[in-house]
Structure formats: structure tokens, C-alpha cells
Amino acid sequence: MAKNRFRDIKQGRVRESKNSTPKDLFSFAKRGDIFKAILTDSFMLWMPVVYLVFYFVMGGRDGFAEHKMLGWLYIFIPLTIVEAIFLIKNGQTPGMKAYNLKLIFIPTCKSAPITTIFLRQLLSKITFILFGWIVLFFRKDGRNLHDLIASTALIYDNKS
């Protein structure tokens, strides 16, 4: 491919390449920052939900121990909804905001639609249980299985 000349660019005769990839448009978040954001979210979002379910809904740890599947369902559903609300509103959970990360929809390179966010959050819980998170170690961009299925990515937010 020939090098673009300055006068052609200035006069508008050179068009942008249609072969640009998402990697050219933004930088994917690093695995370490994703892990730290998830860890922060676990203390800010998970712990209050777990505490409420353990002691107010299930009546203590013994009640949770008797009905573990129901207890985990009571934890995952509100957690998915709370995380989805944060992602719909800002494109970030509190942990993502702390590490300057943002969720985008790859085909449009903008914020993800509501249905995609709910699908991603539901899939994140399922793939965590089924060890789908291991996929991120085999990919250069560090995307998880739920991000691949939902066509989303965590990127660095440059405007914050």
C-alpha cells in the first residue's frame, strides 16, 4: 500500500481505511485491571447482597446451608440486576470506574444496548460457574467468554 501524500490528505482525496479493527480504535483493558475491578465490585456490590440474603432472606447461615441452590439464586438475580443498572446508566460498575474501564459494544464501538448488557451479565454468572473465564488467558485482548458471546469488551475510558 502506498504512503498517503500530505496534499492528497489535505484536499480530502484520501479516505479512511475500511479495514480498521476495534484494536485500532481503542485499547482493551488489561487482565490485571479487570481482575482488580471485579475484586472491587465483589466488596462493593456482592457483599451487601450476600449479607442481605444470608441474614434477612434465609434467616442466617443455617438457613442458607439448608437451601444452597435457592440461596445462590437469591444472590445472583439481584446482583445481575444491580450490575446491569450500573452498566446501563454509565457503562461502568463502581469497580470499573475506579480503574477507568468502560463496557462497549464492539460492532458499534459505543455503549451496549440494554438487552446485550443483561445477556452479558447473565452469561458472566454462568461462565464463571462453568470455568468460561479461563478463555481470557488464551486471548491477546483478554476478553472473557461472556464478552465474546455478547460482542462486548472492557476498554480504557479516556474521557475520565
N, C-alpha and C positions, 0 to 999 in steps of 0.2 A: 504494500500500500504506500502510495506516495505521500510525502510530507505536505501538509496544507501550507499554502503561502499566505503571508500576512495580508496582502491586498485582497486576496480572494475571501478571506475571513471577514475583513472589514467591509467589503461590499456585499456580503451576505450570500456569496455563491457556494459556500461550503456548508453542507448540512451536517447535523449531528449524526453520529453512527447509530444505526438501529440495532447493533449487536451489543449494546451495553447490557451488562448483567447487574443484578442487585448489588453485587460486591463492589461495583464501580460507584454506586450511588450513595452508599453508607457503609459504616463499619459494624460488623457483627460484634455482639458483646462477647467478652472472653469468658471462658468456663469459670474462672475464679470469681469474677464479678457476679455471674449468675448464681453461683453457689452462695456467695455472701448475701445476695438479695433474698434468696429463698430462706436462708437462715434467719435473716432479719424478719421476714414475713412470718416465719414459724413462731417467733416470740410475740410479734405484734398482732397477728390475726389468729393463728392456731390456738395459742394458749388460752385466750379468753373463751373461745368456742368450746375447747375441751373442758375447761373448768365448769362452764355453764351446763354442759351435757352431763358431766360426771356427777355434780352435786345437786343441781336443780332439776334436771330431767330424769336422771336414772336413780337419784336418791343415794348416791355415794359410790365408792369403788366396788362395793359388793354387788350392787345392782348392775353396774357396768360389766362386772365379771360374769354374771349370770346370763346376760344378753349382749354378748360382744358384737355380733353382726348388726343388731339393731342400734347399738351404741355408735358403732363406726358410721353407720348410715346417718344417724343424727348429727354426727360431726361433719361428714363430707358434704352433705347437702347445703347447710348454711354457709360453710366455708367456701364452696364453689360459688354461691350467690354473692357473698361479700366480695370475693376477689373479682368476680365478673363486674360488679358495680364499680369498683375502683378502676378497672380496665376500660369500661365504657366511658366513664367520666373523664379520666385523664390519660388513659393509655398506660398507666403505671400503678402498681401497688405501692404501699409505703416503702417496702424493701427496694423496689426498682428505683423509686425516687431518690432514695439515699445513695444509690450507686450510679445515678444518672443514666438509667436504662429506660427504654421505651419499647412497647409492643407495636409492631406494624404488620400489615397485611402485605405480603410480598407482591402479589400481582399488581396492586395499585400503588405500593410504596407509601401508603397513608395509613391512618388508624383503621383497625379491623372492624368489620361490621358486627353488630350485636350477636347474630347467630354464630358467627365464627368464634367470637370470644367465648360464648357458652360452650360450644363444641370443644374448643381448646382446653378450657378449664375442666370439663368432664373427662376428656381424654388424658389430661395430665394426672388426674387421680387414678385412672385405670392403668395407665402405662407405668406409674410409679409402683403399683402393686405387682404388675407383671414384668418388672425389670426392663421396661422400654427405655428408661433413662440411660441405659448403657450405650445406646446409639450415639450419644453426644461424644463419647470418647473415640469413635471411629470416623467422625466427620471433621473436616478442617474448619467449617464455620461454627461448630459447637452447638448445632441445633438438636433439640430432643425429638423423639418420635412424635409426640403430640404436636410439636411445631411443624414437622414435615407433613403430617396428615392435614392439619388446618391451614397450611401455607402461611404461617406467621413466623416472625423472627424477633428476637430481642436485639435491639441496636443501641448504640450510644446516642443519647439525646443532646444535640449540640446547642439548642437554644436555652437550656437551663444554666 
